């Protein structure tokens, strides 16, 4: 049975992990090539990684009613422009900041203790990446107001670059 290649008979193409082929598999592929099949490297599709979503956040905060209320309030905050005027949709309703605003609040705020996520970041091999990213963030936002401190940035980094949502 072919473990390191797949045959698309309709296209007359063999997709193979060239470096992983056994001698037996190479012999099989040669037989197909005699009959006009071409060989192309098999491209592994990037697996979609499930990250933070609203369902997970709601579950995470279920025992903390105050945090749930804050999350909902952040989601329903009215969007304003640079002058502080309320933004409106095309239909005239007030525009809300929405889920991304609430997500950013959550990612900067939880968990309260960062010791466990710091360990997770180290286990994932991303401690130096965190350090570099924080330095770059500070440099890029030196003149901004409301920038994250190191603890907030560590939380945000964990949720956006390390955390993977557990499967069901």
C-alpha positions in Angstrom: 0.0 0.0 0.0 1.2 3.5 -0.9 2.1 5.5 2.2 4.3 8.1 0.7 2.4 8.9 -2.5 -1.1 9.4 -3.9 -2.3 8.8 -7.5 -4.7 11.1 -9.2 -5.8 9.0 -12.1 -8.0 11.6 -13.7 -5.1 14.1 -14.0 -2.5 11.3 -14.5 -0.4 12.8 -11.7 1.4 11.1 -8.8 1.8 13.3 -5.7 4.8 11.9 -3.7 6.9 12.6 -0.7 10.0 12.2 -2.8 12.5 11.9 0.1 10.3 9.4 2.0 9.7 6.9 -0.8 10.8 3.3 -0.2 12.5 1.3 -3.0 9.2 -0.6 -3.5 7.2 2.6 -3.9 9.8 4.1 -6.3 9.4 0.9 -8.5 5.6 1.3 -8.4 5.9 5.0 -9.4 8.2 4.1 -12.3 5.6 1.7 -13.7 3.1 4.5 -13.7 5.5 6.9 -15.4 5.9 4.4 -18.3 2.2 5.0 -19.0 2.4 8.8 -19.0 1.9 9.7 -15.4 3.9 12.6 -14.1 5.3 12.9 -10.6 4.9 16.0 -8.4 6.0 16.7 -4.9 3.1 16.3 -2.4 2.4 19.6 -0.7 1.2 19.1 2.8 -1.8 21.4 3.5 -1.3 23.6 6.5 -3.5 22.4 9.3 -5.9 25.0 10.6 -5.2 25.8 14.2 -8.2 26.6 16.3 -7.4 29.6 18.4 -9.4 31.8 20.8 -13.0 32.3 19.9 -16.1 33.7 21.6 -17.5 30.3 22.6 -14.2 29.5 24.4 -14.1 32.9 26.1 -17.6 32.6 27.4 -16.8 29.1 28.8 -13.6 30.4 30.3 -15.5 33.2 32.1 -18.6 31.3 33.0 -17.8 31.4 36.8 -16.9 35.1 36.8 -20.1 37.1 36.2 -18.4 40.5 36.5 -15.9 39.5 33.7 -18.7 38.2 31.5 -20.6 41.5 31.9 -17.4 43.4 31.1 -16.8 41.2 28.0 -20.4 41.9 26.8 -20.0 45.6 27.6 -16.7 45.8 25.6 -18.4 44.1 22.7 -21.3 46.6 22.8 -19.2 49.7 23.3 -20.1 52.5 20.8 -17.4 53.2 18.3 -16.1 56.8 18.1 -13.9 58.6 15.6 -10.8 60.7 16.4 -12.9 63.7 17.6 -15.0 61.5 19.9 -18.1 61.6 17.7 -20.2 58.4 17.6 -19.8 56.4 14.4 -23.0 55.2 12.6 -23.7 52.5 10.2 -25.2 53.2 6.7 -28.7 52.6 8.2 -28.1 55.2 10.9 -27.6 52.9 13.9 -24.7 53.4 16.3 -21.7 51.4 15.3 -20.4 49.0 18.0 -16.8 48.1 18.6 -17.7 44.5 18.5 -16.1 41.1 19.2 -12.5 42.2 18.5 -12.6 44.9 21.1 -13.9 42.3 23.7 -11.3 39.8 22.5 -8.4 42.2 23.0 -9.7 43.1 26.5 -9.9 39.4 27.4 -6.5 38.6 25.9 -4.9 41.4 27.9 -6.6 40.6 31.2 -6.7 36.9 31.6 -5.4 34.8 33.2 -4.7 37.0 36.2 -1.5 35.1 37.1 0.9 34.8 34.2 3.2 32.2 35.7 1.4 29.3 34.1 1.2 30.9 30.7 4.9 31.9 30.9 5.7 28.2 31.4 3.5 27.3 28.4 5.3 29.9 26.3 8.6 28.4 27.2 7.3 24.8 26.5 6.2 26.0 23.1 9.7 27.3 22.5 8.6 30.8 22.0 10.2 32.6 24.9 12.8 34.4 22.8 10.1 35.2 20.2 8.0 36.8 23.0 11.0 38.9 24.1 11.7 40.1 20.6 8.0 40.8 19.8 7.6 42.8 23.0 10.7 44.9 22.3 9.4 45.6 18.8 5.9 46.4 20.1 7.4 48.9 22.6 9.6 50.5 19.9 6.7 50.7 17.4 4.3 52.2 19.9 6.6 54.4 21.9 4.5 57.5 21.3 1.1 55.8 21.7 -1.1 56.1 24.7 -2.7 53.0 26.3 0.0 50.6 25.3 0.3 47.2 27.0 2.8 46.6 29.8 4.9 43.5 29.8 2.4 41.4 31.7 -0.5 42.4 29.4 1.7 41.7 26.4 2.6 38.3 27.7 -1.0 37.4 28.1 -1.9 38.7 24.6 1.1 36.9 23.1 0.0 33.6 24.7 -3.6 33.8 23.5 -2.7 34.9 19.9 0.4 32.9 19.2 0.7 29.9 21.6 -2.8 28.9 22.7 -4.5 26.2 20.7 -8.1 25.5 21.5 -8.6 22.0 22.9 -10.5 19.6 20.6 -13.9 18.4 21.5 
